[in-house]
Amino acid sequence: PHVSEEDRNLQRSLMSHAVRSLMGDHQPLTTKQSPEGILIKAFLQEGSDAVVVHLLNCRGESSVKFGDLIPEGYSVEFPILEEDIILELHLDSISQASLISPDCPGRQPVKVGRRDEGFELIIPAGLLKRYSVLYVETRAVA
């Protein structure tokens, strides 16, 4: 069903308030800007101070309807994102951040900027195709 921009903003605000009430004041990750249909989930990497953010593009094929049988070998096309993804991580420090994806060779640099309550990370629109991992190395402030 179609949801108006006003209703979408209201839903986003209500969900954000619900999460804040459950998490208290500490929210390690805030999504500042992201196209609709992108799933974003952050984890602390066990045994290190790194934060791993998984990004999954769910904006793929729209011609397949629920219940349709998808033939073997069917290729799903993913539309190119029109806007950057902007995340805010509430950390004391970041030593390095890069994007790792089966869609791109090697690690892709991510722009990191200091903010009052942490860091802003900008993932350029063209970098996320299907799935990516944002790997953020942190270090404790002495």
C-alpha positions in Angstrom: 0.0 0.0 0.0 1.1 3.6 -0.7 2.1 5.5 2.4 2.3 9.3 2.3 5.6 11.1 3.2 3.8 12.6 6.2 2.7 9.2 7.5 6.1 7.7 6.8 7.8 10.5 8.8 5.3 9.9 11.6 6.0 6.2 11.6 9.7 6.8 11.7 9.4 9.2 14.6 7.2 6.8 16.6 9.5 3.9 16.0 12.5 6.1 17.0 10.8 7.2 20.2 9.9 3.5 21.0 13.5 2.4 20.5 14.8 5.3 22.6 12.5 4.4 25.5 13.7 0.8 25.4 17.4 1.7 25.0 17.6 4.6 27.4 19.9 7.4 26.3 22.5 5.1 24.7 21.9 4.5 21.0 25.1 3.4 19.3 23.8 3.8 15.8 21.4 6.4 14.3 20.4 6.4 10.7 20.4 10.1 9.6 19.6 9.4 5.9 18.9 6.3 3.9 16.8 5.4 0.9 13.7 3.4 1.7 14.3 -0.4 1.6 17.8 -0.5 3.1 18.1 -2.6 6.2 20.9 -1.5 8.6 22.1 -3.4 11.7 25.2 -2.7 13.8 27.1 -5.2 16.0 30.1 -5.0 18.2 32.7 -7.4 16.9 33.4 -10.0 19.6 37.0 -9.9 20.9 37.8 -6.4 19.5 36.7 -2.8 19.7 35.4 -2.8 16.1 31.8 -2.1 15.1 30.4 -4.0 12.1 27.4 -2.5 10.3 25.5 -4.7 7.9 23.7 -3.0 5.0 21.2 -5.0 2.9 19.5 -3.5 -0.1 16.0 -4.9 -0.2 15.0 -2.6 -3.1 15.6 -5.2 -5.8 13.2 -6.9 -8.2 9.6 -5.5 -8.0 8.1 -7.5 -10.8 8.0 -10.8 -8.8 4.9 -10.9 -6.7 4.4 -12.7 -3.4 3.7 -16.4 -4.1 5.3 -16.4 -7.6 7.7 -19.2 -8.3 11.1 -17.7 -9.1 12.9 -19.8 -11.8 16.4 -21.2 -11.2 19.1 -18.8 -12.3 16.8 -15.8 -12.1 18.9 -12.6 -11.8 17.6 -9.8 -9.6 18.4 -6.3 -10.6 19.0 -3.7 -7.9 18.3 -0.1 -8.7 21.2 2.4 -8.1 20.6 4.4 -4.9 19.8 8.0 -5.5 21.1 9.3 -2.2 24.0 8.7 0.2 23.5 6.7 3.4 24.4 8.8 6.4 24.9 7.1 9.7 25.9 8.5 13.1 27.9 6.2 15.4 28.0 7.3 19.1 31.6 6.3 19.8 34.5 8.0 21.6 36.8 7.5 18.6 37.2 6.0 15.2 40.6 5.1 13.8 39.4 3.8 10.4 36.2 3.0 8.5 35.8 1.2 5.3 33.1 -0.6 3.3 33.5 -4.3 2.2 31.2 -5.8 -0.4 31.1 -8.7 -2.8 30.0 -6.0 -5.4 33.4 -4.0 -5.2 37.0 -5.1 -5.1 38.9 -4.4 -1.9 37.9 -2.0 0.9 36.2 1.2 -0.1 36.9 4.3 2.0 34.0 6.0 3.9 33.9 9.6 4.8 34.1 10.1 8.6 33.3 13.4 10.3 33.4 14.3 14.0 30.0 15.4 15.6 29.1 16.5 19.1 27.9 13.1 20.2 30.1 10.8 18.0 30.9 10.5 14.3 29.0 10.8 11.1 29.8 8.3 8.4 28.8 8.9 4.8 28.4 5.9 2.4 28.2 7.3 -1.2 25.1 6.2 -3.1 27.0 4.2 -5.7 28.8 1.9 -3.3 25.9 -0.2 -2.0 24.5 -2.5 -4.6 23.2 -5.6 -2.8 25.0 -6.2 0.5 27.9 -4.4 2.2 29.6 -4.4 5.6 30.8 -1.2 7.1 33.8 -2.1 9.3 34.7 0.6 11.8 37.8 0.3 13.9 37.7 2.2 17.2 40.2 3.0 19.9 39.6 4.1 23.4 40.3 7.7 24.3 43.1 7.9 26.9 
